[in-house]
Amino acid sequence: MLTPQEEANAKEGAERKRILDQKRRDAVAAAKAKGSEPELPTIGGNPSAPEPPTPPPTIKPKYRTAVKIPGKLGFVYNPWTNKAVDVRGIPSGELVRDPQDSNPDHKFRVP
């Protein structure tokens, strides 16, 4: 899943590519009408410089989400051990670890 910033960057890059492709199509059509070679537009004005590669999106590891304990506000079941964990004061969606769980890889999200 992409972060909002990564999504915005991807959309901006796609829009820039769409505009550039349209300009190239327009230039080819105009050149054909004149009977000459088209002068194709480029990003940054330097035709010999290739477009910089777009970095791959960072992939966040998926974590399990805890389940609320009915009738106990602020307590959830650890999805790894199924034991009660106090998450009062921790915002929803936050990644946490049960201090009573001996495995440090057993992280989960607060519902």
ChimeraX attribute file (.defattr): number of C-alpha atoms within 10 A of each C-alpha:
attribute: neighborCount
match mode: 1-to-1
recipient: residues
	/A:1	11
	/A:2	12
	/A:3	12
	/A:4	9
	/A:5	9
	/A:6	15
	/A:7	13
	/A:8	12
	/A:9	13
	/A:10	16
	/A:11	12
	/A:12	12
	/A:13	13
	/A:14	12
	/A:15	12
	/A:16	13
	/A:17	13
	/A:18	12
	/A:19	12
	/A:20	16
	/A:21	15
	/A:22	13
	/A:23	15
	/A:24	17
	/A:25	15
	/A:26	15
	/A:27	17
	/A:28	17
	/A:29	13
	/A:30	15
	/A:31	15
	/A:32	12
	/A:33	9
	/A:34	10
	/A:35	9
	/A:36	10
	/A:37	11
	/A:38	16
	/A:39	11
	/A:40	15
	/A:41	17
	/A:42	16
	/A:43	12
	/A:44	9
	/A:45	8
	/A:46	10
	/A:47	11
	/A:48	7
	/A:49	10
	/A:50	10
	/A:51	11
	/A:52	6
	/A:53	6
	/A:54	9
	/A:55	8
	/A:56	7
	/A:57	12
	/A:58	10
	/A:59	9
	/A:60	9
	/A:61	6
	/A:62	10
	/A:63	13
	/A:64	15
	/A:65	20
	/A:66	22
	/A:67	16
	/A:68	18
	/A:69	13
	/A:70	9
	/A:71	7
	/A:72	10
	/A:73	11
	/A:74	15
	/A:75	19
	/A:76	22
	/A:77	19
	/A:78	25
	/A:79	17
	/A:80	16
	/A:81	11
	/A:82	11
	/A:83	13
	/A:84	18
	/A:85	18
	/A:86	14
	/A:87	20
	/A:88	11
	/A:89	7
	/A:90	13
	/A:91	11
	/A:92	10
	/A:93	12
	/A:94	12
	/A:95	15
	/A:96	17
	/A:97	18
	/A:98	20
	/A:99	9
	/A:100	10
	/A:101	14
	/A:102	9
	/A:103	11
	/A:104	9
	/A:105	9
	/A:106	16
	/A:107	20
	/A:108	20
	/A:109	19
	/A:110	24
	/A:111	16
